[in-house]
Amino acid sequence: MKELEIPTSPQEILSLAVRIITSRTFLEIVIFPGFLNVMLSAAFLTWLERKVIARVQLRIGPLYAGMWGILQPIADGVKLMFKEMIFPELADAKLLMLCALGLMLVAFAPAVAIPFGEGLVIANMDIGLIYVFAVISLFPSVILLIGWGSNSKYSLLGGLRSLFQQVAYEIPMWLSVLGIVMLTGTLNLTKIVEAQQKLWFVVPQVLGFAVFFTAVLAELERTPFDLPEAEPELVMGWMTELSGVAFMVGFLAMYTKLYLMSALITTLFLGGWSGPAFLPQPVWFLAKTFLIASLVVIIRGSFPRVRVDILLRSAWTRLLLVAFANVFVTAGLIWLGLGTIWSV
Amino acid sequence: MALDSWSLVTIFEIVVFLVTFPLLVFGWLMGAKGRNPIRDAPFESGQTRLGEARLRYMMQYYPYLIMFVVFDVVAMFLFTWGLAFATLPFSQDYVFLLFLAVLVAPLGYALYLSGRQESW
């Protein structure tokens, strides 16, 4: 920063602006691994979910907006932008707007640390894994604020359910990743991907993968754990009283979360960007990510919802114990001398 | 000019803010306005609203909450231990695994207690 001089003439300001806009860091933040990529992928996922669910239910799904209805998310967005924002009379409208904004900020934050290709990461953090988990655990508080602030019974119940579900499944989610940390000895997501060049972690960490995937379903409030917005009981859960753009932002934040959690599964267990060289690395990464996302959607199409007590008890009695078992299995692997396959 | 990780996170969040905030303001300005007691009532499946929604709810999962606090702290320490696992000798590794195995006993007891108090 020492050589940076304060520009004085218009030409200097212009050249500085051009230098900033064409710099790799700026392009990474705004376009590829950054904002535009996450936004467009989340919008694409709303279309993908409707199409896949339609296939599961022997329907066709969105059809008219663009080719195979691919422009449907844009049509929905424009429609919601011009809709009236109705807030209940006793609701805290300012708080709801702020929370919608906060939800978006929290939902996008993990994208900073996830590598989409070799060196294609906004911030190559040494504590990337902890950072991602820390950011994800901010979701329940924002969601509870939305539920409380909208002053509606459905919203409050949805917010409370969302809170205890996400909090309960955080522990198994963390502990299922411990095996990977033991094998690689690092929390840097780029190094974790590089350690999987020989063999993906889904093979030695199959127990961890199962626990992590289940916990991710619960964190995403997806079927079979979609109790916070169980349609027959709670209408739309904590999103009941959001409308117009606030609803659009909340909805987009949930799909952003789905996208980035799928990206996290890809990074941790499916070898990240690694794949045969005939396609570029980001293409492999996105292909694996959308595959995981469609798996989540297919599960939504085919499974019933679990009961609340079963949801909580299975987190503590089954998933936690399986995650512990995974730690013991990993320790055995390392003591047998097999850990060198994945050492960085 | 290399920026450190936290500045990059801050810049990224500012970009997200700069897109989302105008979007919300735009929706606020463009959407129709007007008050109507029926439209402003909270959604209760067509029923008339019965009182405030900020009621007191029973938290029947309190034992789970206590366990969460304990395991949250344990998980953090486990990560620091896991980082050093491959480099530590066996004599220092197995102690923590023994601790994990012992941890299962109070967990089982707490689950037994919470199972008895559960009345969903």
Interface residues (C-beta under 8 A of the other chain):
Chain A: M1 L4 T25 I29 V30 G34 F35 M39 L80 M81 F82 K83 E84 M85 I86 F87 P88 E89 L90 A91 M97 A100 L101 M104 L105 F108 A109 A111 V112 I122 A123 N124 M125 I130 W148 S150 N151 S152 K153 Y154 S155 L156 L157 L160 F164 V167 A168 E170 I171 W174 L175 L178 G179 V181 M182 L183 G185 T186 L187 V235 T240 E241 G244 V245 A246 M248 V249 R307 V308 D309 L312 R313 W316 T317 L320 L321 F324 V327 F328 A331 I334 W335 G339 S343
Chain B: M1 L3 S5 L8 V9 I11 F12 E13 V15 V16 F17 V19 T20 F21 L23 L24 F26 G27 W28 M30 G31 A32 K33 P37 R39 D40 A41 P42 F43 E44 S45 E52 A53 R54 L55 Y57 Y61 Y64 L65 M67 F68 F71 D72 A75 L78 F79 G82 L83 A84 F85 A86 T87 F90 D93 L97 L100 V104 L107 L111 G115 E118 W120
